[in-house]
Amino acid sequence: MLAAYCATSGDDARVDQPANISHWPRSERPRERLIERGAQALSDAELLAVVIGTGFSGANALDVARQLLVAFGGSLRRLLTAAPTELLERRGLGPARYATLMAALELARRHYREALRAGPAMNAPAATRQFLTAQLRDRPYEVFCCLHLDNRHRLIHFEEVFRGTIDGASVHPREVVRQALQHNAAALIFAHNHPSGVAEASQADELITRRLRDALALVDIRVLDHLIVGDNHCLSFAERGLL
């Protein structure tokens, strides 16, 4: 029998529960609770347990999930953005379960992308910001991206164009123009992240935005916005009057 364990993610402690979740009352099994009450009813540890599936001798999937959260300070974000080697060394999370976890995360990102394809990006700023935050917030390095839009401002293609510091030397207008023409884009939204978490525009950010806007104007492609993704915040050049 397992001793009581209090998870940091807010789920109730369960005293003297059998290690095998299948022996638990139906109302306490994470998978059954998800089906009956919806995923939103589960704690972080329970959702992780559903993804992980099974545990190991003496520890069930929920035990493994709780241990993982504890190891990463109770932060789901820290866990999901940890280096592969750091996760794979954890007992109960081998290559197959790690792959399942990363696949679930990527499915969530692609879910946000579908919302942009369904309607005009500029008419759904919240969806655009959710998508970009999911894509860029946790990158450890700066990434410059383009959202290629059709003449109704619906998403055609999302592309990571450059990695590294955003300045005139690393973001090449010729390459941005070439890709925009390749995708037959009528308009673009630029985006890049600040790994520091501070979503403020630097002089270099403003300079390269003007250069790209002027280069694209020569081929009749509009720049609608440039978004800087910080820690749970996006700065819009259009809203700041910087375009």
C-alpha positions as CSV (number, residue, x, y, z in Angstrom):
1,M,0.0,0.0,0.0
2,L,1.2,3.5,-0.8
3,A,1.6,6.2,1.8
4,A,-0.3,9.4,1.4
5,Y,1.2,11.8,-1.1
6,C,0.3,15.5,-1.4
7,A,0.9,16.7,-5.0
8,T,2.0,20.3,-5.6
9,S,-0.4,20.7,-8.5
10,G,-3.5,21.0,-6.3
11,D,-5.0,17.5,-6.6
12,D,-6.2,15.9,-3.3
13,A,-4.0,13.5,-1.4
14,R,-5.1,9.9,-1.6
15,V,-4.4,7.8,1.5
16,D,-3.4,4.2,1.2
17,Q,-4.5,3.9,-2.5
18,P,-3.5,0.7,-4.3
19,A,-0.6,1.2,-6.7
20,N,-2.7,-0.2,-9.6
21,I,-5.1,2.6,-10.7
22,S,-7.5,-0.1,-12.1
23,H,-8.2,-1.1,-8.5
24,W,-9.3,2.4,-7.6
25,P,-13.0,3.5,-7.4
26,R,-14.2,4.5,-10.8
27,S,-14.8,8.1,-9.7
28,E,-11.1,8.5,-8.8
29,R,-9.5,7.1,-11.9
30,P,-8.1,10.0,-14.1
31,R,-9.1,8.5,-17.4
32,E,-12.7,7.7,-16.4
33,R,-13.0,11.2,-14.7
34,L,-11.8,12.8,-17.9
35,I,-14.5,11.0,-20.0
36,E,-17.3,11.7,-17.5
37,R,-16.5,15.2,-16.4
38,G,-14.2,16.6,-19.1
39,A,-10.4,17.3,-19.2
40,Q,-10.8,20.6,-17.3
41,A,-11.9,18.7,-14.2
42,L,-8.5,17.0,-13.9
43,S,-5.4,18.4,-12.1
44,D,-2.1,18.8,-13.9
45,A,-0.8,15.5,-12.4
46,E,-4.0,13.7,-13.5
47,L,-3.7,15.0,-17.0
48,L,-0.1,13.9,-17.1
49,A,-1.0,10.5,-15.8
50,V,-3.5,10.0,-18.7
51,V,-0.8,10.9,-21.2
52,I,1.8,8.7,-19.5
53,G,-0.6,5.8,-19.4
54,T,1.2,3.4,-17.0
55,G,3.8,3.5,-14.2
56,F,6.3,0.9,-13.1
57,S,6.6,-1.6,-10.3
58,G,5.4,0.1,-7.0
59,A,4.3,3.3,-8.7
60,N,1.3,4.0,-10.9
61,A,1.0,6.6,-13.7
62,L,-0.3,9.2,-11.2
63,D,2.7,8.6,-8.9
64,V,5.0,9.1,-11.9
65,A,3.2,12.3,-12.9
66,R,3.3,13.7,-9.4
67,Q,7.0,12.9,-9.1
68,L,7.7,14.6,-12.4
69,L,5.9,17.8,-11.3
70,V,7.8,17.9,-8.0
71,A,11.1,17.4,-9.8
72,F,10.3,20.6,-11.9
73,G,9.2,22.7,-9.0
74,G,5.5,22.0,-9.5
75,S,5.6,23.8,-12.9
76,L,3.9,22.1,-15.9
77,R,5.6,24.7,-18.2
78,R,9.1,23.9,-16.9
79,L,8.4,20.2,-17.3
80,L,7.2,20.4,-20.9
81,T,10.0,22.7,-22.0
82,A,12.8,20.8,-20.3
83,A,15.6,19.4,-22.4
84,P,15.0,15.8,-23.7
85,T,17.9,14.4,-21.8
86,E,16.6,15.9,-18.6
87,L,13.2,14.3,-19.0
88,L,14.5,10.9,-20.3
89,E,16.6,10.4,-17.3
90,R,13.5,10.4,-15.1
91,R,12.3,7.0,-14.0
92,G,9.0,6.1,-15.6
93,L,9.4,8.4,-18.6
94,G,11.2,6.5,-21.4
95,P,11.5,7.4,-25.1
96,A,8.0,6.2,-25.9
97,R,6.3,8.2,-23.2
98,Y,8.5,11.2,-23.8
99,A,7.4,11.0,-27.5
100,T,3.7,10.8,-26.5
101,L,4.1,13.9,-24.2
102,M,5.8,16.0,-26.9
103,A,3.2,14.8,-29.5
104,A,0.4,16.0,-27.2
105,L,2.1,19.4,-26.8
106,E,2.5,19.8,-30.6
107,L,-1.2,18.9,-31.2
108,A,-2.1,21.7,-28.9
109,R,0.0,24.1,-30.9
110,R,-1.5,23.0,-34.1
111,H,-5.0,23.3,-32.7
112,Y,-4.3,27.1,-32.3
113,R,-3.1,27.2,-35.9
114,E,-6.4,25.9,-37.1
115,A,-8.3,28.8,-35.6
116,L,-6.2,31.2,-37.8
117,R,-6.9,29.2,-41.0
118,A,-10.6,29.3,-40.3
119,G,-10.9,33.1,-40.3
120,P,-9.0,36.4,-40.8
121,A,-6.0,36.7,-38.5
122,M,-6.5,40.4,-38.0
123,N,-10.1,39.9,-37.0
124,A,-9.1,37.4,-34.3
125,P,-6.2,39.0,-32.5
126,A,-6.7,36.8,-29.4
127,A,-6.4,33.6,-31.5
128,T,-3.3,35.0,-33.2
129,R,-1.6,35.9,-29.9
130,Q,-2.5,32.5,-28.4
131,F,-1.0,30.7,-31.4
132,L,2.2,32.8,-31.3
133,T,2.6,32.4,-27.6
134,A,2.2,28.7,-27.9
135,Q,4.8,28.6,-30.7
136,L,7.4,31.0,-29.4
137,R,7.2,31.8,-25.7
138,D,9.4,29.0,-24.4
139,R,12.1,29.0,-27.1
140,P,15.5,29.5,-25.4
141,Y,16.7,31.5,-28.4
142,E,15.2,34.3,-30.5
143,V,13.2,33.1,-33.5
144,F,11.9,35.4,-36.3
145,C,8.7,34.1,-38.0
146,C,6.3,35.1,-40.7
147,L,2.5,34.5,-40.9
148,H,1.8,34.5,-44.6
149,L,-1.8,35.6,-45.3
150,D,-4.1,35.6,-48.3
151,N,-6.0,38.6,-49.6
152,R,-8.7,38.0,-46.9
153,H,-6.0,37.9,-44.2
154,R,-6.5,34.1,-43.6
155,L,-3.4,32.1,-42.7
156,I,-1.7,30.4,-45.6
157,H,1.5,29.3,-43.9
158,F,3.5,29.9,-40.7
159,E,7.2,29.8,-41.2
160,E,10.3,30.1,-38.9
161,V,12.6,32.2,-41.0
162,F,15.6,33.0,-38.9
163,R,17.1,32.1,-35.5
164,G,19.3,34.3,-33.4
165,T,19.4,38.0,-32.5
166,I,16.9,40.1,-34.4
167,D,19.0,42.8,-36.2
168,G,19.8,43.9,-39.7
169,A,22.5,41.3,-40.1
170,S,20.4,38.3,-39.2
171,V,17.0,39.0,-40.8
172,H,17.5,39.3,-44.6
173,P,14.7,41.2,-46.4
174,R,15.5,39.4,-49.7
175,E,14.7,36.0,-48.1
176,V,11.5,37.3,-46.5
177,V,10.3,38.7,-49.8
178,R,11.3,35.4,-51.6
179,Q,9.3,33.3,-49.2
180,A,6.3,35.6,-49.3
181,L,6.2,35.4,-53.1
182,Q,6.6,31.6,-53.0
183,H,3.5,31.3,-50.8
184,N,1.6,33.9,-52.9
185,A,1.0,36.0,-49.8
186,A,-1.0,39.2,-50.0
187,A,0.0,40.3,-46.5
188,L,2.3,39.3,-43.7
189,I,2.4,39.4,-39.9
190,F,5.9,39.2,-38.4
191,A,6.6,37.7,-35.0
192,H,9.6,37.1,-32.8
193,N,10.2,36.1,-29.2
194,H,12.3,37.6,-26.4
195,P,13.7,34.8,-24.3
196,S,14.1,37.3,-21.5
197,G,10.3,37.4,-21.2
198,V,10.2,41.2,-21.7
199,A,8.1,42.1,-24.7
200,E,9.4,45.5,-25.6
201,A,10.6,46.7,-29.0
202,S,14.3,47.6,-29.3
203,Q,15.7,50.0,-31.9
204,A,16.9,47.0,-33.9
205,D,13.4,45.6,-33.9
206,E,12.0,48.9,-35.2
207,L,14.7,49.2,-37.8
208,I,14.3,45.8,-39.3
209,T,10.5,46.1,-39.3
210,R,10.8,49.3,-41.4
211,R,13.3,47.6,-43.8
212,L,11.1,44.6,-44.3
213,R,7.9,46.7,-44.8
214,D,9.6,48.9,-47.4
215,A,11.0,45.8,-49.3
216,L,7.7,44.1,-49.3
217,A,5.9,47.2,-50.5
218,L,7.9,47.0,-53.7
219,V,6.1,43.8,-54.6
220,D,2.7,45.0,-53.3
221,I,2.7,42.9,-50.1
222,R,1.4,44.6,-47.0
223,V,2.9,44.2,-43.5
224,L,-0.1,44.2,-41.1
225,D,1.8,43.9,-37.8
226,H,4.9,42.7,-36.0
227,L,4.3,41.0,-32.6
228,I,6.9,40.4,-30.0
229,V,6.2,37.5,-27.7
230,G,7.3,37.8,-24.1
231,D,6.3,35.9,-21.0
232,N,2.5,35.7,-21.3
233,H,2.4,39.0,-23.2
234,C,2.6,40.1,-26.8
235,L,3.5,43.6,-28.0
236,S,1.9,44.8,-31.2
237,F,3.7,47.2,-33.4
238,A,0.4,48.2,-35.1
239,E,-1.2,49.0,-31.7
240,R,1.9,51.0,-30.7
241,G,1.8,53.0,-33.9
242,L,5.3,51.6,-34.9
243,L,4.2,50.5,-38.5
